[in-house]
Amino acid sequence: MGRGHRGSRSDSELDEIQRLKLENQKLKKQISKLRKELSRIDIDRYSNLKDMIEAQAAEDKNFDGVFQLEKLKKKWNCNSCDKDYLRLIIVPRFDGLFYMRKCPSCEYRTRLKKYSEGVDGLDSTGQPVEV
């Protein structure tokens, strides 16, 4: 039995090789075009855009914080005097943490309750309380 021809390939293998070579040439041309486009881009202009996007994101975050603060003030508005809002006061005791709410305008206050996760409110400076 003979070895046959060493370099012989079937027609399907040749078609596949030709297709891959053409695809490789197209990809090389596309890479070349993209590299030329990248070299033409003004990097300073795009860095300014990045700064603008970051500034807008910071402004949005600040706006969300102000919105949440106003929402909490409205939620804890004093029903007694209707002038101010109730401040959350956390009281550490020997048997755990407790809290009450107090209005600085009319001195109205709620009864002392056991503190647990999920208790929200505003402290004396007007900032949301997170313990």
N, C-alpha and C positions, 0 to 999 in steps of 0.2 A: 504494500500500500504506500502510495506516495504522500509526500508532505503537502503538496499543493503549493500555491504561490504564497509567499510570505506576506506581502503587502496587500493582499486582496481584501476588499471589504464589500459588503453587500450594498445594493442600491439604497436601501433605507438608511444605512449608516452614513453613506455619502450625503444623502439629502439632509440628514440631521446635522452633520458637520457644517455643510454650507449654510443652513439656517442659523446655526449658532455663530458662525463667522459674520454673517450679515447683521445679526442682532448686536454683536460685539462692536462692529463698526458704527452702528447707529448710536449706541450708548456712548462711545468715545466722542462722537460729534456733539451729542447733547451735553456731555461733561464740559467740553471745550466752550460751547456757547454759554453755559451757566457760569463758568469761571470768568469769561469776558464780562458778563453782566455784573458779577460780584465786584469786579475791579472798577466798574463805573459808578457804583453806589457811593453816595456821599454819607460817610459814617457819622459825621457830626449831626446831620439832619435827623438821623434815626436815633442817636443818643438823646437828642432833645425830645423826640417823641416818647422815648422811654421815661425820661424825667417827668413829662407831662402826665403820662399814664400813672406813674407812682404818686404824683401829687394829687391826682383825681381820686385814686384809691384811698389815700390818707384822708382826704376831705369827706369821702363817703363814710369812712369809718367814724370820723368825728361826728358827722351828722347823725349816724345811727346811735351813737352814745348820747347825744343831746336829746334825740327822740325818746330813747329809753328812759332818760332822766325825767323828762316831762311826763311820761306815762306813769312812772312811779309816784311823782308828786301828785298827780291827779288821783291816783289810786289811794294814796294815804292822806288825802285832804282831811283836815280836822272837821268833824261834823258839829262840834260844839261852837266854835267861833267862826269857822269858814274863812279865816284869814291866812292860815299857815297850814303846814302839813305835819303829820306825826313823825317824830324822829325815832328810830330804832335804838334802844339802849340795851346793851348786853351786860348782864350782871353775873360775874363769876361767883359761885357759892361752893361750899364744901361738898354739896351733893350734885354738882354739875353746873352747866351753863343755863341761865335763864334770861328771858328778855321781856321788855315792856315797850310800849310806844308812848311818847309824850309830846305834847304840843308846847313849844316855847312861848307862844303868845298868851294862851289862856290857862296854862298849867294843867290842862286835862291830860289824864294818862290812863292807860289800860292796865288790867291786872297782870301780875307776873306769871309768865308761862315758861314751860320747859323748852329750851332751844333744841331744834333738830334741823337736819339738812333741809334745804328748800325754803327756809324763812327768808323773805326778802324785805327790804326797806331802805331807808336813807339815814345816814348818820348825821351828827350835828353840823358837819361841813356841807351837807347836801350831796354827798357822794354815795353811790350804791354800796351797801354793806355786803361783804363777802368774808365769812369766817371759815 
